[in-house]
């Protein structure tokens, strides 16, 4: 799973007094920008992220639990699919 990340981001009506409140796209763009800048300065990495991102709006508790479980289990699924060797 080193080629992507998963996150659950909670947006509230008033985020830190910002007006207008940041959108999900604002949050993702800021994360990508700050992370890219830091890695470029520290490691010389020019391109870290693809331009697009996938998003899903969680509508209820069941949907949240399904997404949370997927994110939690994803590294192990990736490990078994790509790294584990049969000995």
MOPAC internal coordinates of N, CA, C and O (Angstrom, degrees):
PM7 1SCF
backbone

  N    0.0000 0     0.00 0     0.00 0    0    0    0
  C    1.4366 1     0.00 0     0.00 0    1    0    0
  C    1.5272 1   112.77 1     0.00 0    2    1    0
  O    1.2310 1   118.80 1  -164.09 1    3    2    1
  N    1.2936 1   119.90 1    15.91 1    3    2    1
  C    1.4639 1   119.24 1  -177.63 1    5    3    2
  C    1.5250 1   113.42 1   -73.50 1    6    5    3
  O    1.2310 1   119.83 1   179.83 1    7    6    5
  N    1.3203 1   117.92 1    -0.17 1    7    6    5
  C    1.4619 1   118.81 1  -177.76 1    9    7    6
  C    1.5195 1   113.34 1  -102.00 1   10    9    7
  O    1.2310 1   119.66 1  -174.00 1   11   10    9
  N    1.3435 1   118.26 1     6.00 1   11   10    9
  C    1.4628 1   120.23 1   177.34 1   13   11   10
  C    1.5235 1   110.57 1  -163.87 1   14   13   11
  O    1.2310 1   121.44 1   -12.63 1   15   14   13
  N    1.3080 1   114.85 1   167.37 1   15   14   13
  C    1.4628 1   119.78 1   177.42 1   17   15   14
  C    1.5244 1   109.44 1  -129.66 1   18   17   15
  O    1.2310 1   121.43 1   -22.11 1   19   18   17
  N    1.3142 1   114.86 1   157.89 1   19   18   17
  C    1.4597 1   122.66 1   173.23 1   21   19   18
  C    1.5207 1   106.64 1  -121.58 1   22   21   19
  O    1.2310 1   120.64 1   -33.57 1   23   22   21
  N    1.3150 1   116.38 1   146.43 1   23   22   21
  C    1.4588 1   120.10 1   177.24 1   25   23   22
  C    1.5229 1   109.51 1  -153.62 1   26   25   23
  O    1.2310 1   121.57 1   -31.33 1   27   26   25
  N    1.2995 1   114.61 1   148.67 1   27   26   25
  C    1.4581 1   120.66 1   169.62 1   29   27   26
  C    1.5213 1   105.21 1  -110.65 1   30   29   27
  O    1.2310 1   120.90 1   -60.38 1   31   30   29
  N    1.3145 1   115.88 1   119.62 1   31   30   29
  C    1.4576 1   121.91 1  -176.72 1   33   31   30
  C    1.5189 1   108.21 1  -112.68 1   34   33   31
  O    1.2310 1   120.91 1   -53.05 1   35   34   33
  N    1.3153 1   115.87 1   126.95 1   35   34   33
  C    1.4547 1   121.53 1   177.59 1   37   35   34
  C    1.5255 1   108.50 1   -98.19 1   38   37   35
  O    1.2310 1   120.36 1   -55.65 1   39   38   37
  N    1.3119 1   116.91 1   124.35 1   39   38   37
  C    1.4635 1   121.41 1   175.78 1   41   39   38
  C    1.5217 1   108.45 1  -109.29 1   42   41   39
  O    1.2310 1   120.63 1   -45.24 1   43   42   41
  N    1.3098 1   116.39 1   134.76 1   43   42   41
  C    1.4545 1   121.94 1  -179.83 1   45   43   42
  C    1.5226 1   109.17 1  -113.53 1   46   45   43
  O    1.2310 1   120.47 1   -16.60 1   47   46   45
  N    1.2977 1   116.72 1   163.40 1   47   46   45
  C    1.4696 1   121.45 1  -178.52 1   49   47   46
  C    1.5251 1   111.57 1   -54.66 1   50   49   47
  O    1.2310 1   120.16 1   129.94 1   51   50   49
  N    1.3011 1   117.31 1   -50.06 1   51   50   49
  C    1.4543 1   121.54 1   179.43 1   53   51   50
  C    1.5150 1   108.90 1  -117.58 1   54   53   51
  O    1.2310 1   120.86 1   -70.36 1   55   54   53
  N    1.3214 1   115.96 1   109.64 1   55   54   53
  C    1.4620 1   121.12 1  -179.02 1   57   55   54
  C    1.5244 1   109.24 1  -101.01 1   58   57   55
  O    1.2310 1   120.29 1   -76.47 1   59   58   57
  N    1.2991 1   117.05 1   103.53 1   59   58   57
  C    1.4533 1   121.91 1   175.16 1   61   59   58
  C    1.5180 1   114.33 1    60.29 1   62   61   59
  O    1.2310 1   120.19 1  -152.60 1   63   62   61
  N    1.3215 1   117.23 1    27.40 1   63   62   61
  C    1.4517 1   119.90 1   179.30 1   65   63   62
  C    1.5162 1   113.93 1    78.64 1   66   65   63
  O    1.2310 1   120.01 1  -174.83 1   67   66   65
  N    1.3167 1   117.59 1     5.17 1   67   66   65
  C    1.4608 1   120.80 1  -179.63 1   69   67   66
  C    1.5169 1   110.01 1   -67.07 1   70   69   67
  O    1.2310 1   121.01 1   -37.25 1   71   70   69
  N    1.3072 1   115.68 1   142.75 1   71   70   69
  C    1.4533 1   119.70 1   178.07 1   73   71   70
  C    1.5192 1   108.65 1  -138.61 1   74   73   71
  O    1.2310 1   118.43 1   -62.43 1   75   74   73
  N    1.2836 1   120.60 1   117.57 1   75   74   73
  C    1.4534 1   125.87 1    -4.29 1   77   75   74
  C    1.5318 1   110.81 1   -74.29 1   78   77   75
  O    1.2310 1   120.57 1   -15.91 1   79   78   77
  N    1.3097 1   116.52 1   164.09 1   79   78   77
  C    1.4598 1   121.32 1   179.89 1   81   79   78
  C    1.5197 1   110.00 1   -62.56 1   82   81   79
  O    1.2310 1   120.07 1   -35.54 1   83   82   81
  N    1.3352 1   117.46 1   144.46 1   83   82   81
  C    1.4638 1   119.94 1  -179.92 1   85   83   82
  C    1.5265 1   111.77 1   -66.34 1   86   85   83
  O    1.2310 1   121.30 1   -33.15 1   87   86   85
  N    1.3186 1   115.12 1   146.85 1   87   86   85
  C    1.4590 1   121.57 1   175.96 1   89   87   86
  C    1.5223 1   108.66 1   -88.73 1   90   89   87
  O    1.2310 1   120.59 1    -9.55 1   91   90   89
  N    1.3256 1   116.47 1   170.45 1   91   90   89
  C    1.4627 1   120.66 1   175.66 1   93   91   90
  C    1.5213 1   110.06 1   -58.90 1   94   93   91
  O    1.2310 1   120.27 1   137.90 1   95   94   93
  N    1.3244 1   117.08 1   -42.10 1   95   94   93
  C    1.4622 1   120.70 1   178.56 1   97   95   94
  C    1.5332 1   111.04 1   -60.96 1   98   97   95
  O    1.2310 1   119.91 1   140.11 1   99   98   97
  N    1.3237 1   117.77 1   -39.89 1   99   98   97
  C    1.4724 1   121.38 1   177.16 1  101   99   98
  C    1.5278 1   110.73 1   -60.38 1  102  101   99
  O    1.2310 1   120.71 1   135.90 1  103  102  101
  N    1.3196 1   116.25 1   -44.10 1  103  102  101
  C    1.4689 1   121.30 1  -178.11 1  105  103  102
  C    1.5344 1   110.07 1   -65.44 1  106  105  103
  O    1.2310 1   120.25 1   133.28 1  107  106  105
  N    1.3233 1   117.12 1   -46.72 1  107  106  105
  C    1.4654 1   121.29 1  -179.33 1  109  107  106
  C    1.5328 1   110.28 1   -63.88 1  110  109  107
  O    1.2310 1   120.03 1   135.83 1  111  110  109
  N    1.3206 1   117.55 1   -44.17 1  111  110  109
  C    1.4728 1   121.22 1   179.21 1  113  111  110
  C    1.5274 1   111.06 1   -61.82 1  114  113  111
  O    1.2310 1   120.35 1   137.40 1  115  114  113
  N    1.3244 1   116.93 1   -42.60 1  115  114  113
  C    1.4640 1   120.37 1   178.71 1  117  115  114
  C    1.5242 1   110.90 1   -63.82 1  118  117  115
  O    1.2310 1   120.18 1   136.67 1  119  118  117
  N    1.3192 1   117.26 1   -43.33 1  119  118  117
  C    1.4643 1   120.98 1   178.29 1  121  119  118
  C    1.5271 1   110.81 1   -59.90 1  122  121  119
  O    1.2310 1   120.93 1   131.77 1  123  122  121
  N    1.3306 1   115.82 1   -48.23 1  123  122  121
  C    1.4647 1   120.09 1  -179.46 1  125  123  122
  C    1.5301 1   111.07 1   -62.20 1  126  125  123
  O    1.2310 1   120.47 1   136.94 1  127  126  125
  N    1.3103 1   116.71 1   -43.06 1  127  126  125
  C    1.4585 1   121.26 1  -178.22 1  129  127  126
  C    1.5255 1   111.65 1   -64.17 1  130  129  127
  O    1.2310 1   120.36 1   129.55 1  131  130  129
  N    1.3277 1   116.92 1   -50.45 1  131  130  129
  C    1.4640 1   120.54 1  -178.89 1  133  131  130
  C    1.5232 1   112.22 1   -64.70 1  134  133  131
  O    1.2310 1   120.47 1   138.55 1  135  134  133
  N    1.3276 1   116.71 1   -41.45 1  135  134  133
  C    1.4655 1   120.79 1   179.21 1  137  135  134
  C    1.5287 1   110.89 1   -65.91 1  138  137  135
  O    1.2310 1   120.54 1   134.41 1  139  138  137
  N    1.3136 1   116.57 1   -45.59 1  139  138  137
  C    1.4671 1   120.85 1  -179.95 1  141  139  138
  C    1.5200 1   111.33 1   -61.50 1  142  141  139
  O    1.2310 1   120.58 1   135.29 1  143  142  141
  N    1.3214 1   116.49 1   -44.71 1  143  142  141
  C    1.4679 1   120.75 1   179.94 1  145  143  142
  C    1.5223 1   110.92 1   -60.60 1  146  145  143
  O    1.2310 1   120.89 1   135.16 1  147  146  145
  N    1.3151 1   115.90 1   -44.84 1  147  146  145
  C    1.4626 1   120.61 1  -179.82 1  149  147  146
  C    1.5336 1   111.57 1   -62.59 1  150  149  147
  O    1.2310 1   120.46 1   133.16 1  151  150  149
  N    1.3179 1   116.73 1   -46.84 1  151  150  149
  C    1.4640 1   120.11 1  -178.68 1  153  151  150
  C    1.5258 1   111.78 1   -68.84 1  154  153  151
  O    1.2310 1   120.18 1   146.37 1  155  154  153
  N    1.3140 1   117.26 1   -33.63 1  155  154  153
  C    1.4690 1   120.09 1   177.51 1  157  155  154
  C    1.5231 1   109.68 1   -64.64 1  158  157  155
  O    1.2310 1   120.17 1   136.33 1  159  158  157
  N    1.3291 1   117.28 1   -43.67 1  159  158  157
  C    1.4625 1   120.97 1   179.36 1  161  159  158
  C    1.5215 1   111.78 1   -67.00 1  162  161  159
  O    1.2310 1   120.72 1   138.23 1  163  162  161
  N    1.3141 1   116.23 1   -41.77 1  163  162  161
  C    1.4660 1   120.15 1  -173.79 1  165  163  162
  C    1.5263 1   113.45 1   -82.54 1  166  165  163
  O    1.2310 1   120.39 1   139.85 1  167  166  165
  N    1.3531 1   116.86 1   -40.15 1  167  166  165
  C    1.4565 1   120.36 1  -172.47 1  169  167  166
  C    1.5260 1   114.09 1  -120.27 1  170  169  167
  O    1.2310 1   120.00 1   175.03 1  171  170  169
  N    1.3128 1   117.61 1    -4.97 1  171  170  169
  C    1.4628 1   120.27 1  -179.23 1  173  171  170
  C    1.5236 1   113.89 1    75.15 1  174  173  171
  O    1.2310 1   120.39 1  -164.78 1  175  174  173
  N    1.3172 1   116.87 1    15.22 1  175  174  173
  C    1.4645 1   121.14 1  -179.65 1  177  175  174
  C    1.5166 1   108.57 1   -78.14 1  178  177  175
  O    1.2310 1   120.44 1   -58.29 1  179  178  177
  N    1.3128 1   116.77 1   121.71 1  179  178  177
  C    1.4626 1   121.34 1  -177.11 1  181  179  178
  C    1.5234 1   112.74 1   -82.54 1  182  181  179
  O    1.2310 1   120.14 1   131.97 1  183  182  181
  N    1.3271 1   117.33 1   -48.03 1  183  182  181
  C    1.4672 1   120.45 1  -174.08 1  185  183  182
  C    1.5176 1   109.19 1  -121.38 1  186  185  183
  O    1.2310 1   121.28 1   -58.28 1  187  186  185
  N    1.3158 1   115.16 1   121.72 1  187  186  185
  C    1.4587 1   119.73 1   179.82 1  189  187  186
  C    1.5149 1   113.06 1  -114.61 1  190  189  187
  O    1.2310 1   120.42 1   146.90 1  191  190  189
  N    1.3221 1   116.79 1   -33.10 1  191  190  189
  C    1.4550 1   120.56 1  -171.60 1  193  191  190
  C    1.5189 1   111.56 1  -121.55 1  194  193  191
  O    1.2310 1   121.13 1   -31.46 1  195  194  193
  N    1.3151 1   115.44 1   148.54 1  195  194  193
  C    1.4596 1   119.57 1   169.70 1  197  195  194
  C    1.5251 1   107.49 1   -75.56 1  198  197  195
  O    1.2310 1   120.47 1   -17.24 1  199  198  197
  N    1.3107 1   116.70 1   162.76 1  199  198  197
  C    1.4679 1   120.71 1  -176.97 1  201  199  198
  C    1.5285 1   112.43 1   -66.87 1  202  201  199
  O    1.2310 1   120.39 1   142.01 1  203  202  201
  N    1.3004 1   116.85 1   -37.99 1  203  202  201
  C    1.4598 1   119.82 1  -174.18 1  205  203  202
  C    1.5274 1   111.13 1   -96.39 1  206  205  203
  O    1.2310 1   121.61 1   -10.17 1  207  206  205
  N    1.3013 1   114.52 1   169.83 1  207  206  205
  C    1.4605 1   120.74 1   173.12 1  209  207  206
  C    1.5229 1   107.13 1  -148.60 1  210  209  207
  O    1.2310 1   121.35 1   -24.80 1  211  210  209
  N    1.3108 1   115.02 1   155.20 1  211  210  209
  C    1.4667 1   120.08 1   178.38 1  213  211  210
  C    1.5149 1   107.75 1   -95.91 1  214  213  211
  O    1.2310 1   120.63 1   -33.60 1  215  214  213
  N    1.2994 1   116.39 1   146.40 1  215  214  213
  C    1.4530 1   119.24 1   177.24 1  217  215  214
  C    1.5146 1   110.06 1  -140.97 1  218  217  215
  O    1.2310 1   121.76 1   -24.84 1  219  218  217
  N    1.2947 1   114.23 1   155.16 1  219  218  217
  C    1.4546 1   121.41 1   177.76 1  221  219  218
  C    1.5272 1   106.85 1  -145.05 1  222  221  219
  O    1.2310 1   119.56 1   -51.39 1  223  222  221
  N    1.2834 1   118.44 1   128.61 1  223  222  221
  C    1.4538 1   121.76 1   177.38 1  225  223  222
  C    1.5230 1   108.24 1   -87.32 1  226  225  223
  O    1.2310 1   120.95 1   -58.83 1  227  226  225
  N    1.3067 1   115.79 1   121.17 1  227  226  225
  C    1.4665 1   121.52 1   179.70 1  229  227  226
  C    1.5225 1   107.71 1   -78.73 1  230  229  227
  O    1.2310 1   121.21 1   -56.04 1  231  230  229
  N    1.3253 1   115.29 1   123.96 1  231  230  229
  C    1.4631 1   120.86 1  -172.65 1  233  231  230
  C    1.5241 1   115.30 1   -98.72 1  234  233  231
  O    1.2310 1   120.57 1   155.25 1  235  234  233
  N    1.3414 1   116.52 1   -24.75 1  235  234  233
  C    1.4610 1   117.92 1  -177.74 1  237  235  234
  C    1.5265 1   109.85 1  -155.78 1  238  237  235
  O    1.2310 1   120.90 1    -2.43 1  239  238  237
  N    1.3081 1   115.89 1   177.57 1  239  238  237
  C    1.4655 1   121.90 1  -175.99 1  241  239  238
  C    1.5294 1   112.06 1   -62.17 1  242  241  239
  O    1.2310 1   119.84 1   139.01 1  243  242  241
  N    1.3329 1   117.91 1   -40.99 1  243  242  241
  C    1.4690 1   120.67 1   179.20 1  245  243  242
  C    1.5290 1   111.24 1   -62.42 1  246  245  243
  O    1.2310 1   120.60 1   136.50 1  247  246  245
  N    1.3117 1   116.46 1   -43.50 1  247  246  245
  C    1.4654 1   121.32 1   178.03 1  249  247  246
  C    1.5251 1   109.87 1   -62.25 1  250  249  247
  O    1.2310 1   120.34 1   137.09 1  251  250  249
  N    1.3353 1   116.95 1   -42.91 1  251  250  249
  C    1.4592 1   121.56 1   177.76 1  253  251  250
  C    1.5293 1   110.64 1   -59.41 1  254  253  251
  O    1.2310 1   120.08 1   132.22 1  255  254  253
  N    1.3131 1   117.45 1   -47.78 1  255  254  253
  C    1.4653 1   120.95 1  -178.83 1  257  255  254
  C    1.5285 1   111.43 1   -63.45 1  258  257  255
  O    1.2310 1   120.23 1   141.50 1  259  258  257
  N    1.3289 1   117.16 1   -38.50 1  259  258  257
  C    1.4653 1   120.79 1   177.36 1  261  259  258
  C    1.5243 1   110.69 1   -62.41 1  262  261  259
  O    1.2310 1   120.27 1   134.10 1  263  262  261
  N    1.3146 1   117.10 1   -45.90 1  263  262  261
  C    1.4803 1   122.05 1   179.99 1  265  263  262
  C    1.5247 1   110.95 1   -67.35 1  266  265  263
  O    1.2310 1   120.63 1   137.27 1  267  266  265
  N    1.3180 1   116.41 1   -42.73 1  267  266  265
  C    1.4623 1   120.48 1   179.77 1  269  267  266
  C    1.5185 1   111.21 1   -60.69 1  270  269  267
  O    1.2310 1   120.70 1   136.07 1  271  270  269
  N    1.3252 1   116.26 1   -43.93 1  271  270  269
  C    1.4577 1   121.08 1   179.44 1  273  271  270
  C    1.5332 1   111.04 1   -64.56 1  274  273  271
  O    1.2310 1   120.45 1   137.68 1  275  274  273
  N    1.3198 1   116.75 1   -42.32 1  275  274  273
  C    1.4634 1   120.51 1   178.71 1  277  275  274
  C    1.5363 1   110.46 1   -60.20 1  278  277  275
  O    1.2310 1   120.55 1   133.59 1  279  278  277
  N    1.3345 1   116.55 1   -46.41 1  279  278  277
  C    1.4645 1   120.56 1  -179.58 1  281  279  278
  C    1.5233 1   110.61 1   -63.60 1  282  281  279
  O    1.2310 1   120.03 1   137.40 1  283  282  281
  N    1.3156 1   117.55 1   -42.60 1  283  282  281
  C    1.4583 1   122.03 1  -179.51 1  285  283  282
  C    1.5355 1   111.54 1   -63.31 1  286  285  283
  O    1.2310 1   120.26 1   138.42 1  287  286  285
  N    1.3265 1   117.11 1   -41.58 1  287  286  285
  C    1.4664 1   121.41 1  -175.50 1  289  287  286
  C    1.5217 1   113.25 1   -87.02 1  290  289  287
  O    1.2310 1   119.47 1   166.73 1  291  290  289
  N    1.3148 1   118.62 1   -13.27 1  291  290  289
  C    1.4587 1   121.74 1  -174.21 1  293  291  290
  C    1.5337 1   114.49 1   -57.53 1  294  293  291
  O    1.2310 1   118.53 1   135.60 1  295  294  293
  N    1.3379 1   120.41 1   -44.40 1  295  294  293
  C    1.4713 1   118.67 1   179.45 1  297  295  294
  C    1.5278 1   113.25 1   -58.91 1  298  297  295
  O    1.2310 1   120.39 1   141.46 1  299  298  297
  N    1.3241 1   116.87 1   -38.54 1  299  298  297
  C    1.4703 1   119.32 1  -179.81 1  301  299  298
  C    1.5238 1   110.90 1   -70.05 1  302  301  299
  O    1.2310 1   120.04 1   140.91 1  303  302  301
  N    1.3259 1   117.52 1   -39.09 1  303  302  301
  C    1.4723 1   119.95 1   176.18 1  305  303  302
  C    1.5270 1   109.80 1   -61.29 1  306  305  303
  O    1.2310 1   120.45 1   137.38 1  307  306  305
  N    1.3210 1   116.74 1   -42.62 1  307  306  305
  C    1.4603 1   121.14 1  -179.90 1  309  307  306
  C    1.5366 1   109.55 1   -63.84 1  310  309  307
  O    1.2310 1   120.46 1   135.41 1  311  310  309
  N    1.3095 1   116.72 1   -44.59 1  311  310  309
  C    1.4564 1   121.33 1   179.40 1  313  311  310
  C    1.5260 1   110.96 1   -57.49 1  314  313  311
  O    1.2310 1   120.66 1   130.99 1  315  314  313
  N    1.3194 1   116.34 1   -49.01 1  315  314  313
  C    1.4660 1   119.57 1  -178.39 1  317  315  314
  C    1.5224 1   112.16 1   -67.14 1  318  317  315
  O    1.2310 1   119.98 1   148.96 1  319  318  317
  N    1.2945 1   117.64 1   -31.04 1  319  318  317
  C    1.4678 1   120.31 1  -178.87 1  321  319  318
  C    1.5267 1   112.31 1   -78.48 1  322  321  319
  O    1.2310 1   119.94 1   139.66 1  323  322  321
  N    1.3465 1   117.72 1   -40.34 1  323  322  321
  C    1.4547 1   119.82 1  -170.06 1  325  323  322
  C    1.5199 1   115.80 1  -113.00 1  326  325  323
  O    1.2310 1   119.35 1   156.61 1  327  326  325
  N    1.3261 1   118.84 1   -23.39 1  327  326  325
  C    1.4669 1   119.40 1  -173.05 1  329  327  326
  C    1.5103 1   114.76 1  -111.95 1  330  329  327
  O    1.2310 1   120.12 1   143.77 1  331  330  329
  N    1.3103 1   117.37 1   -36.23 1  331  330  329
  C    1.4576 1   119.83 1  -173.91 1  333  331  330
  C    1.5337 1   109.36 1   -67.30 1  334  333  331
  O    1.2310 1   121.81 1   -49.38 1  335  334  333
  N    1.2993 1   114.14 1   130.62 1  335  334  333
  C    1.4705 1   119.30 1   177.15 1  337  335  334
  C    1.5122 1   108.56 1  -110.16 1  338  337  335
  O    1.2310 1   121.15 1   -36.38 1  339  338  337
  N    1.3092 1   115.40 1   143.62 1  339  338  337
  C    1.4616 1   119.45 1   176.22 1  341  339  338
  C    1.5208 1   107.97 1   -80.72 1  342  341  339
  O    1.2310 1   120.93 1   -54.72 1  343  342  341
  N    1.2963 1   115.83 1   125.28 1  343  342  341
  C    1.4681 1   120.17 1  -177.81 1  345  343  342
  C    1.4879 1   111.69 1  -107.26 1  346  345  343
  O    1.2310 1   120.10 1   180.00 1  347  346  345

